Amino acid sequence: MANREPIQYVEIDVDRCTRVFNINPCNASIGTNSALRSEGFDDAVWVKTSANGTITANTTTAPDGRTTAETYTESATASVSRLITQTISFTTGTSYTYSLFAKNLVVGAKRYLGLMLPSAAFGALVYAVFNLSGTGSYTIPISGTNTTAGITFMGNGWYRCWVKSDATATANSSVRIYLSASASNVAVYNGDGVSGLYIWGASVNVGSLGAYTRTEGTAVTKTTGTKKCFNTYGTCQFKSAFTSTKETLTFINNRANLPKGLQAYPVLEERGVSSFSSTVNLAGSDPRMSAFGRRATVTVSLQDFVDSDSGIN
């Protein structure tokens, strides 16, 4: 016998993001990254010396909303450079882009970010110096083959900085992150022990600047392509890039013999909708309510999805 009970349903209008992302809190971005421990500069794979500066892990909110950005604080040592390095494999004739997210500290003197590609693979110490202010700016004091650079303001004080060049030799050699005392590249200076930068998300990829992909102990290679984010504004962890679109979601009771082709999610609890009308509490006569009364409310109860709910999340 067919189910002839009325079907209860709820329609909810939501404001969802449909941007194609290159940075995503779910780490679902598409890209490659040869830099290991891309968010863990305190790890031994990133070589540094305490005489030059220190890395403090997980000190502030990163561009993806997690507290994984780290503080690079210069030492008070005189006349030394402040840099950290990691060895990367490069192949001659191949173009590489080296990038990093960086943000100014709120204490100490202003510092500038330097990114450097090694001379063993690029014919010279190719580097760019970035000013993390306003929309961002940069200089390229030394160029290699087809060298370019760029900086993008990401919101909340964060910038993504990059330098790109063609390798002219095959070599295993170190990329560098360093602090500069000026936009014209003063890499050797007297430190004060408090100045520095927040850093996060190092990446080395083949070709032009790609989507940032987090790495741990191994390099990551993913296929090319794009994906969309489906967060609402409330759950978005990168609100400055939220791209809004209106969508109506329909939820119905999960029962047999539902109409074919029905565009709805069968997860509404039986009697899963309840409501209360607004009530004015005259002169505070009802002690169960606030002094102003009770607001009208609607409560919707949904079951967990039996199958994957990636389409709705």
N, C-alpha and C positions, 0 to 999 in steps of 0.2 A: 504494500500500500504506500502510495506517495505521501511524503510529509507535507501536510496542509497547514501546519502552524505558521503564523506570520513570522517573517524573518525580521529580526531587529538589526538595525544598522546605524552606524555613526559616521558622519563625514566631518573630517577635520582639515581645515586649511592650514598649511604650513609654509614657512618661508625658508627655502632650502638653497644651498650653494651649488652651483653647477660649473664652477670654474674648472678648467683643466690645470691640475696642480703640478708643480715641480718641487714642492715641499709639503709634507703631509704627516700629521701626528700618528697615523697608522703605519708609517714607513712603507707605503704602497707605491712610492714614486718609481718612475722608470729611469734607469741610468746606470752608469758604471763608476767605479771609484777604486783607484789603485792605492790610495792612502789608507793605511791600517789604523785602527782605533781612531776613527775620524772625529770622535767627540771626547776622546780620552787622552788629553795631552799630558796628563800625569803619568801615563803608562811609559814603560821603558823603551818602547818602540820609537818614541819621540825623545831624541837625545838633547839634554840640556845640562848646564852646570849651575850649581847654587851660587857661584860667584857672579853669574850674570843675571839671575832672576829665579823666581819660583812660580810653580803652577799650583793653584788651589782648586780642587775639583768641585763641581756642582754648586756654584756660588750664586747663580742668578738664572732667571728664566730665559731659555733659548728661543729662537724664532719659531719653533714648533710647539711652544707652550710647556715643555718639560723643563724641570730644573736641572739641566745638564750642561749649561754653559760654564766655562772655567775662567778663572782670573789669572792673567799673566802679569806678575808684579816684578818690576825691575829691582835689582840690588842697589845698594848705596855705594858700590865699588866705583872707583874713578877710572875713566878712560878704557872702558870695555864695551863690547857690543852685546846687545841682548837678543839672543836668537835661540830657537829650537829647530831641530832638523829631523828628517826621516829619509832613509834611502829608498829610492824608487827605480824601477827598471825602465829605461827609455830605449827606443829603437830609431835608428837613423831614418830620416825622410818622413817621419810621422809628426803630426802636429799635436801638441798637448796643451791643455788648459789647467792651470793650478788656481784653486779658489779657496776662500775662507770667509766665514761670517765674523764680523768684529763690531765691537761697541765700546764707546768711551767709558772709562771709569768715572765715578762721581768725586773722586779724591785725587790729589796730586796735580802735577803739571800735565798739560795736553801732550799726548803722544800720537804718533802717526804709525800706520801699519805698513810694513814692508813684506812683499812676497818675492822670493828669488828662485829661479831655476838654475841648475848647476852648469858650470862651464864645460865639464867633461862631456856632457851630452848636447849642449846648445852653443858651443864655440865661444861663449863669454858668460859671465855671471849676469844673466838676464834678470832684471828686476823692475818692479813698479812700487811706488810709494803712494799711500792712499790717505786722504784727509777725510775723516769721519765727521763731517759737519754739513749741515744743510742738505742739499741733494747729493753731496759727495763729489770729490774731485780726485785726480791722480796725476802723477808724472811718471815718465819712463826714463830714468837717468841713463840706463844702458840697454840697448836693443840687440836682438839677435836676428834670425831670419824670420821675416813676416811677423814680427812681434806686435801685439796689440794688448790692450788692457781695458778694464771697465769697472764701474762701481754702481750698485743699485741700492737705493734706500728701501729697506724691508719693513719699516715701522718699528715703533718702540725703541728707537735709538740704534737699531741694528742695520748694518750694511753688508751686502755680499760683494766681495772684491775679487778680481781675477786678473791673471796675466796669461797670455797665450803666445806660444812660439813654436817654431819647427825645430826638431832635433836634427843635428848635423852629424851625430855619431851615436853608436850603440854603446850604452854604458849603464852601470848601476851607480847612481850618485844621488846626493842629498838635496832635496828641496828645503827651503828655509822659511820660517816665519820670524820676523824680527821687529823690534821697536825702533822708531826713528824720533829724534828730538825736533825735527822740522820736516816740512813738506818737501824740502829740497834734498832730503836724504842725509841726515847726520846720524849714522849708525853707531859711532863710537863717541860716547859722552859720559859725563859724570852723573850717575844715577842718584836718586833721592830716597830709594827704599819704599816708596808708596805709590808711585805713578805706574801706569801700565794700561792694559786693555782687557776687556772680556773677549774671549775667542770661542768659536764653536764651528763644527762642520767643515773640516778640511776635506778637499777633494782634488784628485788628479784624474782627468779623463782624456781620452783620445778625441781630437777634434775641437769644435767650439764648445763654449760653456754648456754643460749638460745639467739635467735634473740632479739635485743633490740626493745621494743615497748613502745612508749610514753604513759604516763597516765596523766589524769587531777585529778578530785576529786574522782574517783573510780578506783579500780583495773581492769586490763584488762586480759581477758582470750580468747585466739584464738586457733583455731584448728592447729594441726601440719601440716607442709608441706613447700613448697618453692615456690617462685615466681621469675620471671625474670624482670630485668630492661631493658627498651628499649630506654634510652636516647642516643642522639648523644654526641660526646665529648664536643661540645659547650654548651649543656644544662646539662651536668653531674655536680652534686654538690659534687662528691666524686671521683675526677679524679685519685687519687692514686690507686683506685680499678677498673678503667675502663677496661673492657674486650672486645676487639674489634672484630667485624665481619663485613664483607662487605655484603651489601644487595642492590638489585636494586628494587626501587619502581616505578610502572607505574601508571600514571594519564591520564585519558581520559575524553572526553566530556560526560556530563550526558544527555543521549538521549534514546529514545525508541529503542527497537529491537537490543540491543547490543548482540554480539555473546555469546552464553551460555558457561560457564566455563572460561570466560575471567578473568585472575588474574590481576585486575587493579582497581584503585579507581576512580569512575566516578565523579570527582569534578573539572575537568579542565574547566575554563571559556571558553565560545565561543570566539574564537580569543584570547585565553589566553596566547599565546606565542608571544613575540616580541623580536627583536634583533637589535643591531647596530654593524656595523663592525668597526674595529679600523681605526683611521684616524690620519695621521701625520700632525701637524700644522706647516708647513714650515715657519720658521722665524717669527712665531707668527702672521701669516697673518689673521687668523680668531679669532677675539676677543671673540667669544662665547665659545671657548675652552681654556684649559690650555696651557701653553707654550709648552708642549710636545705633545699635541694632545688629542685624546679621545681613551679610552680603548674599546675593543669589549665587549659587554654586552648581556646577555640573561635574560629576565624577564618572569617569569611564574606566572600567576594569578590563584589561586585556590579558590573554594567556600568552605564555612564551610560544615562539614559533616552533612548530614541529620540524620544519626544514630550515635550510639556511635563510637568514633574513638579510643577507648582504644587500639585496635590492632596496630595502627600506632604510637601512642604516647608512 
